[in-house]
Amino acid sequence: MSIHQEISFETEICQHLAENGWLHAESDAAGYDRKRALYPPDVLVWVQETQPKAWETLVKNHGAQAEETLMGRLRDQLDQRGTLDVLRHGIELLGLKQPLKLAECKPALAINPDIMARYAANRLRVIRQVRYSLSCENSLDLVLFLNGQPVATVELKTDFTQSIGDAIDQYRFDRDPQPKGQGAEPLLSFPNGALVHFAVSNKEVAMVTRLKGAATVFLPFNQGDNGA
């Protein structure tokens, strides 16, 4: 019963996000790159639509390996600089005259049409049941992406059978960013993985920006009810 209720909870969240501009399809999880912790289709579309000349240069320089070169460089820069810095400042690639942007923040003033066009082109996607590890088949209930880069993970529990504490414990004991005897999990690592991790129940939300195994401490992220 608890699994059925969690699936319904997942479905409701995904439907709500899809109704408010997010991209979502049941088949999305198959396109997730576990090794690089990226959703390559959205990285590619973002670059092609917002920086077509840069993409043309990459294709000219690398031919059929252009996509592989881009994804490899992006993963390398995420590991070196962290997710937030890459989202803010983009990445440099050999042959490009300026850094390749990987996202566009909302401008303070809507006066530059190019910036506004890139902002409107941001691809927000929610993917459910993401098998993220190369060493096991564990899956996260939801992962939220910005232009193919993971920015948040979510573990869901329903108050009918479990509490938010169960979701927190799942992160603490079953979502180790550095499993013993295994390589680091890029999606769960800090600062080069998702920016935030949410434990969510029907009534409460808690968050943490850095997973540390059993030592992980979540903070309340509740907004209250009518000012409560």
N, C-alpha and C positions, 0 to 999 in steps of 0.2 A: 504493500500500500504506500509506504513512504517513497519508494522509487517512482511510482506512478504520480504522486503528488508533486515531487520535485520536477518531473518531466513537464507537468502542466504549468508549474511555476516558470520554468525555462521558456516554454512556448509563449506564455503571456508576456514575458519581458521582451522576447524577440519580436513579437507581433507589435508591441507598443513602439519599440525603436524603429521598426520598419515603416510604421505609419507616420513617423516623424523624421524621415529623411535618411535613415540608416540603410545600408545595404545588407541583405540577408537572404541566404538560400540554404536549404537543408543539405545540399551537396558541398557546401563551402569547405568543410573540414578536410576533404580529400585534397584540396589545393594547398594546404598548409605545409610549409617546409620545416620539418622538425629540427634539422641540423642547424639551420640559420635562424630559426624562430621568426620567420617572415611569411607573409602571404604574397608571394611574388606577382600574381595577376594584378593586384592593386598598385604595387610599386610601379610596375610596367606601364599601366594605363595612366597613372598620375604623371609620370615623366613624359610619356608620349603626347599627352594632351596639353600639358602646361609648358613644356620646354621642347617642342618638336625639333628645333635646330640642334639642340644638344644631343637629342636622341639620334638624329641623322649623322652627327659626327661620330657617335659611338658605333653605329652600324658601319660607317665608312672605315673606321679604324679596326674594328673587331669582327665584322661580318656576322656569321651565325653565332658567334660567341658573345655578342653584345649583351644579351640578357644575363648570361652567366657571369660575365665580367662585372656588370652592374651589381648583381646580388652579392658576389664575393667581396667587392669593394665596400658595399654597404655594411655587410656583416663585420668586416675588418674594422671599419670606422666606429661602429657601435661598440665593439669590444675595446677599442682604444680610448674613445672619448665619452661614451655613454649615450643613452637614448635621447635625453633631453637636449644635449649639445648638438647632436646630429639633427634633431627636429628643428632646432632654432637656426642653425648655421649651414646645414647641408653638408655635402661631401665634395671633395675635389677628385677629379679623374684626369688621367693623362690625356691631353689633347683638347680638353675643354678650357675655354678662356676664363670662365668664372665657375664658382661652386654650383653644383647641381642641387637645387632646392628639393627637400623631401616633404615639405608641408608649408602652408601659408597661414600665419596667424591673422586674426581679425584686425584690420587696420583701424587706427583711432579715428581717421577721417576717410570718408569714401570719395577721395578725389583722384586716385590713381586707378584707371580702368584695368591695367594689367594686374595689379595686386588684387583688385576686387575679383577679377576673373579667376585667378589662381585660388583665392579663398573659396569661391563658390565651387571650385573643382575638387576641393578636399573630399576624399573618399572615406567615409566612416562606415565600418563594417563590424557586425557582431557575428561570431561563429560559436556554435555550441559543440560541446563534447570534443574538445581539442586534445588529441593525443600528442603530447608535447615532448616526450622523452625518447631518446635513442636506446635507452637501457631497459625500459619497461613499457607497459601499455596503459599507464595511468592517464586519465583524462581530466581536464578542467571543465567545469560546467559551461562557462562562458569566457571568451576572450574578446576584448574590444580592440579594434585596429584603426589607426589613422594612416591612410595611404600605404597599407600593407605592413606597417610597423606596429607591434603590439604595445598598447599603452596601459591596459588594465586587464587583470584576470578576476574572475568571480567564482566563488563557491557558494551554492545555494542550499538552504535547508528550510523545510516547512515546519511551522510551529506545531503542527498536528502530531508529529512524531519525534522531532529533534529541535534543538535550539541553535542560536547563533554560535554558542560555545562549541558545538560539534563541527561547525564549519571552520572555526578558528583552529581547533585541534587537528582538523584535516590538513590545514596549511602547516601547522607546527610539526606534525609527525609524518605526514605522507607527501609533502611537497618541498622536499629539501633541495635547495639550489645547488648543493654540492654533495651528492650521495656518496657514501663511503665506497671506495673502490671503483668509482665511476667518474666520468668527466662531468664538468659543470653543466647545469641545465641553462642554456642561454635565455630561455623565456623567463625563468625565475631568478636569474642572477641580478645583482646590483653592482653598478648602475647601468648595465648594458642590456637589461631585459625590460619587462613591463614596468611602467612608472609607479603603479600602485596595485595593491591586491585587496579585494573586498570580500568580506564574509557577510552574507546576506540572508536574513530570514524574512518572514512575512511582515515583521514589525520592527526589526532592527537592522542596522548596518554598522560594521566596523571595518577599519582600514589599516594598512601598514604599507610603507614604501620600501622596506627592506626585510626580506625573509632571512631568518637566522636559525632555522630548524626549531628545536624545542625552546630556544631562548627568544623566539619571536614574540613581540608584545604588540597587540592590536589596540587601536584607539577608537573610541566611539565616533561614528560618522552620522549620527541620527539628527534629523532636522526638527524633530518634535511634531506635535499635532496642535494646530491653532495656537502657536506660541508656547506650548508646553516644553 
